[in-house]
Every structure is written in structure tokens, then in C-alpha cells.
Amino acid sequence: MSTVVQPADYDAPRAEFEKQLGFTRLDFNDTDEWEKRVVAQAIKHIAANNLVFTTDQVRPLLPEVHPNRIGAGFAAASARGEIVHVGYTKSKKVSSHGRVVGMWRSTTSPRHGVIRTPGRVDPLPS
């Protein structure tokens, strides 16, 4: 039978803490991916159901996510050619105090009867 010999400076509580910290890091990475997917789904949903939209319409659909994740989600959707930036407006969210936010529209939603070209702003239908 072998015996495990610990170094003289072995600190069992510290070792347990480091082990749990490692698990926390794994959970955090999973949360990052989950948040990205949730934000992407919310943007797709709003884009499919609104001709022009802002972050004000996406935020209420989301659980508590890191605030930077929403802007990053819009940037990613734009880079994938799913949405296109069409202008600016003041936020209607009271806590934003009229801050300027981007206006976006879908480039892929056939619901609006227009197939939009990524990277080019087509005129809005009347």
C-alpha cells in the first residue's frame, strides 16, 4: 500500500480553493457562450418582427447578462450580415436619459418583403 506524501508547505484549504476556482472558471466560460447565444436569439427574434429596431427592444427579452454582451451581439450580427445599421435615435428607456442608440434592421428577414444586401443600406419601404 502506498502513502501519499504531501510537501511540507502543503495547504489543504488553499488547494481546495484553487480547485473550486478552476471549476468556477469553467462555469464562467460556459456562461459566456450561453449569454452570446441568448443575445443572438433575441436579436434574431426582434429583427424578424420589426422593420427597424434598437437595443431598447432587445433588452427586455434578455435575462441578466453582462451589459457589454448586447453591443457585442449587435456587432457580431452585423458582421455576419444579419442586420444593418440604418441610423441613430434617442433611447426611450427612462434610465438611459435620452442616450443616443443605433437603429438596425434585418438583412435576412423575408417577412418585410425585401431581401436586403448586407453592407448596403437599402431605402426603407414606404
N, C-alpha and C positions, 0 to 999 in steps of 0.2 A: 504494500500500500504506500502510495507516495503522499508526501505532505507538501502543501503549497507554502512557500516561504515568502513572506512579504518584505519589501525593503524596510529599513529602519524608519524611514520618514513617510511610510505609507499612512494616508489619512482616509479612512473608510468613508466618513461623511462627505469629504471632498470628492472622492471617487464616485460616489452615488450621485452627487450634484452634477458632476461632469457628464455622467451617463444620461441623466434626465435632460440636461441641456442639449445633448445630441438629439434626443427624441424630439424635443421642442423645435429644434431647427428643421427636422424632417417634417413635422406638422406644419411649420410656417411655410415651407416650400410648397406643400400641398395646398395650403390656404391661398398662396399667391396664384397658383394655377386655377383654383376654384373661382377666385374673385375675377380673374381675367375672363373665364368662361361666362360667368353670370353677367358681367358688364357687356360682353359681346352679344349675349342673347337679348338683353334689354334694349340695346341699340338696334338690333335687327327687328325686334318687335315694334318699336316706335317708328322706325324707318318704313316699315311695311304698312303702317296705319296712319301716317301723317305725311302730307306733301312736304312741309318744312317743319323742322323741329330743333330744339335746343337741349342742353343738359338739364334744364328745368323739368322737362318731360320724362327724362330717363331716371333721374334720381329717385322719384317716389316708387319706382318699381324695384329698387335695389335694397337688399339688406344692408347692414352697416359694413361698408367696405372702405379701404384707405382712400382718402379724398383724391389723391393723385391717380388712382386707378381709373377714374372716369375719364379724365382728359387723355390718359394714355390709351384707353379703349377707343375713343373717338379718333385719335391719331392712327391707331392700328387699322381701324375700319376704313379710314380714308386711304391709307397706304395700300390696303387690299383692293381698293376701288369700289367698295360697297356704298360709300357715302361721299358727297362732295360738299365743300364749304361754299355757301352762297351769300354770306353777308354777316352782319352783326345786328344785335338788338339789345335792349336793356333787359336784364333778368327780372322776371315777375315774382321771384321768390323774395319775400319780405326780408329775410335775414341777409340777402345779398346787397340790399340798399341800392338797387338800380345798377349794379355792376354790369359791364358790357360782356355779353356772351356770344359765341358763334352760332350762326344759323346753318343748318345742314339739311340735305335732302338725299334720298336714296338714289343710287345709280342702277340698282338691280331690281327694284320692285315693279312688276308689271301691273300692279293694282292701279297705278295712276295713268296707265295707257301710254306711257312714254318710256322707251328704253334709253337710258341716259349714258353718255360716254364718259368714263372715268377720266379725270384730269381736265375736263372742259365743262364750263357752266352753260348749260342749255337754258334758254329763256323759260320762265315759269309759264305753264298754260294759263290762259285767262279764265 
